[in-house]
Every structure is written in structure tokens, then in C-alpha cells.
Amino acid sequence: MNANFRRTLILTVLGLTFSCLPALLIHFGQIDAYLAQVIITGGVNAIMAVSVNMITGITGQLSIGQAGFMAIGAYSTIFFHLDCGAPLPLAAFFAALLTAFAGFLIGFPTLKLSGDYLAIVTLGFGEIIRVLFVNIKQISGGANGRQLISAFALYPELAFFTVTACLVVLLILLNNFLGSTYGRAILAVREDEIAANSSGISVFHYKMIGFVAASFIAGLGGSLFAMVVGFVKPDIASFNKSIDYLIFVVLGGMGSMTGAVLAAYVLTALQEFLRFLRDYRLLIYPLLLIFVMLFRPQGLLGMRELSLTRLCNWTLGKIKMLKTHR
């Protein structure tokens, strides 16, 4: 059996297990509504962390405006569903495509910049999107936001399954993409632009691929946010939101997709756990982050990935050894 096919098959089976089993527990009341909402929110945050990691950790460009792309995806989903009458799944797909197109429009003139300059441009983009949605009240509802009523609010098990399934599919697709010729070229650009360019790799072209892919993922995250929460305000495009998603990536490990996902779930749960501290929560949470970065500056996983395939192979190998000894 081909190694890539076997790895994809294992990830698919495990992904379906992680998607279906908790959804059944939620449906039968074994997981209460509050805990289910925390897990679902962690899934949406994980998708946004994957988006930031795609442009920051994989492509090597510092972007602090991904919340702006999330807002485009969220509001576009509401617009396509309520104003245009498109079914919700189709509206979410169109919204993600529109967000990817917005990423292309922003990336085309700005990806020739790098470092602090690109960060400033993306920061400005996020603030422009926020102000824009505050003022176009016909589409966004202004500063008061806009509501989206869907089955996700009534059936948390459906919301969990959809968010988790989307996250698993994204991880599988990105895992295969990064192992392809295009993925290796993007990684080469991240490591050394000059060496990549001298090897015949179009630096701007592959930067654009990474940026548009990250925008698409952020648009999908925004669509899921609108469907799960059921209410969207322009504040989701704020600078603070972009920094939150960047923290997930830094804490999980720059370039590690599974690390970013793990950090997103852990920090989402941590924020909820610290609510009993009330106002002091805003002090304890940054201190914990500083503590982690002092003693683990490369993040939880560094550049490594959690490999379920290796874990399964190791488990199967141990089982075979036990059978042999018997």
C-alpha cells in the first residue's frame, strides 16, 4: 500500500472517530451544552490558527490581519444566505472563495514587502475591514452586528461535527499539500528566499499561493463562526483578535500545524477555566503565556508535528511483538 495513501487513510479514520464520537456524546447529553460550546469554539479557533500558521509559519510572512479575512467570511456567509437565498453550506463555500479573492487582491501589491512592512499593511487591512463593516449597515448591520439563525445554534452536536470535520479535512489536505512539489517550494521560500530564487523558484508566486490559501481558510473559519455563534459584529476584525490567533501559532510552534491546533484548544479551554478569577483572569492569562515562552520559546512542538500515523504504526508494531513472543 502506498505510504501517502496509508497515512491519509489512517488520518481519515481517526478524524471520523474524533468527529462522530463526541458528537454522539453531546447528542445523548453526556457532554453538557457549556462544555460542548467551549470545544466548538476551540475548533473554530484552531481553524483560524491553521490559517495564521499557513502564512506565518509555513510561508514565512508576518501577518497580523487574519481577523479581517475572518470577518469577510462571516459577513459574506450571512449575505449569501439571507440576502441572496443560497443554502447555508453553499453560502459558506462562496464566502470562503470570496475571502480567498480578497486575499489575492491584498497580496498582489503587498507580498513584495516583507517583515515589519507586511505586518503593518496587514494590520491596516484588518482595521479598514472593521471600520468598513461598521459603516455599511445595509450588509453588516453596523456596529450592532447582524444575526444568523441556523440549525447549528439548536443542535450543538451538528455544530461540533461540522467544525471538527472541517478541521480534520483541512489538516489532511495541508499535510498532503506540504509534501507535494508546491509545498516543498513554499518551505524553500520560507527558509531562504535568495537561495530559492536562485534555484528557479518564483518567490512571489509561492508567497501568493500561501497567502491565498491562508485567506481561504480564514474565510472558512469566519463562516463557521457565524453559523456556530449566530451573531457577528465588526469587532471580530479587531487587532486583538488577530493577535489572539497569532498567539496560538507562537505557543504551538511556528510551522507546526498540529501544534497550532493543540495550542488553540488548550488556550480556549484555559480562558474559560480562568473565568472564576473574574478581572484577575486578564492578568493571569498573559503571565502564563510569558512563563511558557520563557521556558519553551520554540513553542509546544517547535517545528515538529504530532504524527498519528507513526503512533498507529508503533502500536501495531508492539501488538505484533507481543503476538510473536506468545
C-alpha positions as CSV (number, residue, x, y, z in Angstrom):
1,M,0.0,0.0,0.0
2,N,1.3,3.4,-0.9
3,A,2.7,5.3,2.2
4,N,0.9,8.5,1.4
5,F,-2.4,6.7,0.8
6,R,-2.0,4.7,4.0
7,R,-1.3,7.9,6.0
8,T,-4.3,9.6,4.5
9,L,-6.5,6.6,5.3
10,I,-5.4,6.5,8.9
11,L,-5.9,10.2,9.3
12,T,-9.4,9.9,7.8
13,V,-10.5,7.1,10.0
14,L,-9.2,8.8,13.1
15,G,-10.7,12.1,12.0
16,L,-14.1,10.5,11.6
17,T,-13.8,8.9,15.0
18,F,-12.9,12.2,16.7
19,S,-15.8,13.9,14.8
20,C,-18.5,11.4,15.4
21,L,-17.9,10.0,18.9
22,P,-18.0,13.3,20.8
23,A,-20.9,14.4,18.6
24,L,-22.9,11.4,19.8
25,L,-21.9,12.1,23.4
26,I,-23.2,15.6,23.0
27,H,-26.4,14.4,21.4
28,F,-27.1,11.9,24.3
29,G,-26.3,14.5,27.0
30,Q,-23.1,13.0,28.2
31,I,-21.3,16.3,27.3
32,D,-23.2,19.3,28.6
33,A,-24.0,22.3,26.4
34,Y,-21.5,24.6,28.0
35,L,-18.5,22.2,27.6
36,A,-19.7,21.5,24.0
37,Q,-19.7,25.2,23.2
38,V,-16.1,25.5,24.6
39,I,-15.0,22.6,22.4
40,I,-16.7,24.0,19.3
41,T,-15.2,27.5,19.9
42,G,-11.8,25.8,20.3
43,G,-12.4,24.1,16.9
44,V,-13.1,27.5,15.2
45,N,-10.0,29.0,16.9
46,A,-8.0,26.0,15.7
47,I,-9.0,26.6,12.1
48,M,-8.0,30.3,12.4
49,A,-4.7,29.2,14.0
50,V,-4.1,26.9,10.9
51,S,-4.8,30.0,8.7
52,V,-2.3,32.1,10.5
53,N,0.3,29.3,10.6
54,M,-0.1,28.8,6.9
55,I,1.1,32.4,6.1
56,T,3.3,33.0,9.2
57,G,4.8,29.6,10.0
58,I,4.8,27.9,6.6
59,T,5.2,30.8,4.1
60,G,7.4,32.8,6.5
61,Q,5.5,36.1,6.2
62,L,4.3,38.0,9.3
63,S,0.6,38.7,9.0
64,I,-1.4,40.3,11.9
65,G,-4.6,41.0,10.0
66,Q,-6.2,37.5,9.6
67,A,-9.2,38.5,11.7
68,G,-10.1,40.8,8.8
69,F,-10.3,37.9,6.5
70,M,-12.4,36.0,9.1
71,A,-14.8,39.0,9.2
72,I,-15.2,38.9,5.4
73,G,-16.0,35.2,5.6
74,A,-18.5,35.6,8.4
75,Y,-20.4,38.6,6.9
76,S,-20.3,37.1,3.4
77,T,-21.9,33.9,4.7
78,I,-24.8,35.9,6.2
79,F,-25.1,38.0,3.0
80,F,-25.2,35.0,0.6
81,H,-27.6,33.0,2.9
82,L,-30.0,35.7,4.0
83,D,-29.9,38.3,1.2
84,C,-29.2,36.0,-1.8
85,G,-31.1,32.9,-0.6
86,A,-28.2,30.5,-1.0
87,P,-28.3,27.3,1.1
88,L,-26.0,27.6,4.1
89,P,-23.3,25.2,3.0
90,L,-23.2,26.8,-0.4
91,A,-23.1,30.3,1.2
92,A,-20.2,29.2,3.4
93,F,-18.3,27.9,0.3
94,F,-18.9,31.1,-1.7
95,A,-17.8,33.2,1.3
96,A,-14.5,31.3,1.6
97,L,-13.9,31.8,-2.2
98,L,-14.7,35.5,-1.8
99,T,-12.3,35.7,1.1
100,A,-9.6,34.0,-1.0
101,F,-10.2,36.5,-3.8
102,A,-9.8,39.3,-1.2
103,G,-6.6,37.7,-0.1
104,F,-5.4,37.8,-3.8
105,L,-6.3,41.5,-4.1
106,I,-4.4,42.4,-0.9
107,G,-1.5,40.0,-1.5
108,F,-0.8,41.1,-5.1
109,P,0.5,44.6,-4.3
110,T,1.9,43.8,-0.8
111,L,3.7,40.5,-0.9
112,K,6.7,42.1,-2.4
113,L,7.1,43.6,1.1
114,S,8.4,41.5,4.0
115,G,8.9,41.6,7.7
116,D,7.6,44.6,9.6
117,Y,6.3,46.3,6.4
118,L,4.0,43.4,5.5
119,A,2.8,43.2,9.2
120,I,1.9,47.0,9.1
121,V,0.0,46.5,5.9
122,T,-2.0,43.6,7.1
123,L,-2.7,45.4,10.4
124,G,-4.1,48.3,8.4
125,F,-6.1,45.9,6.3
126,G,-7.8,44.5,9.4
127,E,-8.7,47.9,10.8
128,I,-10.0,49.0,7.4
129,I,-12.3,45.9,7.2
130,R,-13.6,46.6,10.8
131,V,-14.4,50.3,10.0
132,L,-15.9,49.3,6.7
133,F,-18.3,46.8,8.3
134,V,-19.3,49.4,10.9
135,N,-20.4,51.8,8.2
136,I,-22.1,49.6,5.6
137,K,-25.1,49.0,7.7
138,Q,-27.2,47.5,4.9
139,I,-25.0,44.4,4.8
140,S,-23.4,44.3,8.2
141,G,-26.0,45.8,10.5
142,G,-23.5,48.5,11.6
143,A,-21.8,48.4,15.0
144,N,-24.7,46.4,16.4
145,G,-23.9,43.4,14.2
146,R,-26.1,41.0,12.3
147,Q,-27.8,37.8,13.3
148,L,-27.7,34.4,11.6
149,I,-30.2,31.8,12.8
150,S,-29.3,28.3,11.8
151,A,-29.6,24.7,13.0
152,F,-26.1,24.9,14.5
153,A,-27.4,27.0,17.4
154,L,-30.2,24.4,18.1
155,Y,-28.1,21.3,17.6
156,P,-24.6,21.6,19.2
157,E,-23.8,18.1,18.0
158,L,-24.2,19.2,14.4
159,A,-22.0,22.2,15.1
160,F,-19.3,20.1,16.7
161,F,-19.3,17.5,13.9
162,T,-19.2,20.2,11.1
163,V,-16.4,22.2,12.8
164,T,-14.3,19.2,13.7
165,A,-14.8,17.6,10.3
166,C,-13.7,20.8,8.5
167,L,-10.6,21.0,10.7
168,V,-9.7,17.3,10.1
169,V,-10.2,17.8,6.3
170,L,-8.0,20.9,6.3
171,L,-5.2,19.1,8.2
172,I,-5.3,16.2,5.8
173,L,-5.3,18.4,2.7
174,L,-2.5,20.6,4.1
175,N,-0.4,17.5,5.1
176,N,-0.6,16.3,1.5
177,F,0.0,19.7,0.1
178,L,3.1,20.4,2.1
179,G,4.5,17.0,0.9
180,S,3.9,18.0,-2.7
181,T,6.2,19.9,-5.1
182,Y,4.3,23.2,-4.4
183,G,4.5,22.6,-0.6
184,R,8.3,22.0,-0.7
185,A,8.7,25.1,-2.8
186,I,6.9,27.2,-0.3
187,L,9.0,25.8,2.5
188,A,12.1,26.6,0.5
189,V,10.9,30.2,0.2
190,R,10.4,30.3,3.9
191,E,13.9,29.0,4.7
192,D,15.9,31.2,2.3
193,E,14.3,33.5,-0.4
194,I,17.6,34.2,-2.1
195,A,18.5,30.5,-2.4
196,A,15.0,29.6,-3.6
197,N,15.1,32.3,-6.2
198,S,18.5,31.2,-7.4
199,S,17.1,27.7,-7.8
200,G,14.4,28.8,-10.2
201,I,11.6,29.1,-7.6
202,S,9.3,32.1,-8.2
203,V,9.3,33.6,-4.7
204,F,6.4,35.9,-5.3
205,H,4.3,33.2,-6.9
206,Y,4.6,30.8,-4.0
207,K,4.1,33.5,-1.4
208,M,0.9,34.3,-3.2
209,I,-0.2,30.7,-3.1
210,G,0.4,30.5,0.6
211,F,-1.4,33.9,1.3
212,V,-4.5,33.0,-0.8
213,A,-4.7,29.5,0.9
214,A,-4.5,31.2,4.3
215,S,-7.2,33.7,3.3
216,F,-9.5,30.8,2.1
217,I,-9.0,29.0,5.5
218,A,-9.7,32.2,7.4
219,G,-12.9,32.8,5.3
220,L,-14.0,29.2,6.2
221,G,-13.3,29.9,9.9
222,G,-15.4,33.1,9.7
223,S,-18.2,31.2,8.0
224,L,-18.2,28.6,10.8
225,F,-18.0,31.3,13.4
226,A,-21.1,33.0,12.0
227,M,-23.0,29.7,11.9
228,V,-22.0,28.5,15.3
229,V,-22.3,31.8,17.3
230,G,-25.3,33.0,15.2
231,F,-24.3,36.6,15.6
232,V,-21.5,38.7,14.0
233,K,-20.2,42.1,15.0
234,P,-17.4,44.2,13.3
235,D,-15.3,43.7,16.4
236,I,-14.3,40.2,15.1
237,A,-11.9,42.0,12.7
238,S,-10.2,43.9,15.5
239,F,-6.4,43.9,16.1
240,N,-6.8,42.0,19.4
241,K,-8.5,39.0,17.6
242,S,-5.6,38.8,15.1
243,I,-3.1,38.8,18.0
244,D,-5.0,36.0,19.8
245,Y,-4.7,33.8,16.7
246,L,-1.1,34.7,16.3
247,I,-0.5,33.7,20.0
248,F,-2.0,30.2,19.2
249,V,0.6,29.8,16.5
250,V,3.6,31.0,18.5
251,L,2.7,28.9,21.5
252,G,2.0,25.8,19.5
253,G,5.2,26.2,17.4
254,M,5.8,28.2,14.2
255,G,5.3,25.9,11.3
256,S,3.7,23.1,13.3
257,M,0.0,22.7,12.2
258,T,-0.8,20.2,14.9
259,G,1.0,22.4,17.5
260,A,-1.2,25.4,16.5
261,V,-4.3,23.3,16.8
262,L,-3.3,21.9,20.2
263,A,-2.5,25.4,21.5
264,A,-5.8,26.8,20.2
265,Y,-7.8,24.1,22.1
266,V,-5.7,24.5,25.3
267,L,-5.8,28.3,25.4
268,T,-9.5,28.4,24.6
269,A,-10.2,26.0,27.5
270,L,-7.8,27.9,29.7
271,Q,-9.6,31.2,29.1
272,E,-12.9,29.5,30.2
273,F,-11.3,27.8,33.2
274,L,-9.9,31.1,34.5
275,R,-13.3,32.9,34.4
276,F,-13.7,32.3,38.2
277,L,-10.9,34.8,38.7
278,R,-13.1,37.5,37.1
279,D,-11.0,40.6,36.4
280,Y,-7.7,38.9,37.5
281,R,-8.1,36.5,34.6
282,L,-6.8,39.2,32.3
283,L,-3.6,39.3,34.5
284,I,-3.1,35.5,35.0
285,Y,-3.5,34.6,31.3
286,P,-0.7,36.8,30.0
287,L,1.6,35.7,32.8
288,L,1.0,32.1,31.9
289,L,1.9,32.8,28.3
290,I,5.1,34.7,29.3
291,F,6.1,31.8,31.6
292,V,5.7,29.3,28.7
293,M,7.6,31.5,26.2
294,L,10.5,31.9,28.7
295,F,10.9,28.2,29.2
296,R,9.7,26.9,25.9
297,P,10.4,29.7,23.3
298,Q,10.1,27.4,20.3
299,G,6.5,26.6,21.3
300,L,4.9,23.4,22.5
301,L,6.0,21.3,19.5
302,G,8.6,23.6,17.8
303,M,8.7,22.6,14.1
304,R,7.6,19.1,14.7
305,E,4.1,17.6,14.0
306,L,2.1,15.1,16.0
307,S,2.0,12.1,13.8
308,L,-1.0,9.8,14.3
309,T,0.4,7.6,11.6
310,R,3.6,6.9,13.5
311,L,1.6,6.4,16.7
312,C,-0.6,3.8,14.9
313,N,2.4,2.1,13.3
314,W,4.2,2.0,16.7
315,T,1.1,0.5,18.4
316,L,0.7,-2.1,15.6
317,G,4.3,-3.0,15.9
318,K,4.0,-3.6,19.7
319,I,1.0,-5.8,19.2
320,K,2.9,-7.9,16.6
321,M,5.8,-8.2,19.0
322,L,3.5,-9.4,21.8
323,K,1.9,-12.0,19.5
324,T,5.3,-13.2,18.4
325,H,6.6,-13.7,21.9
326,R,3.4,-15.7,22.8
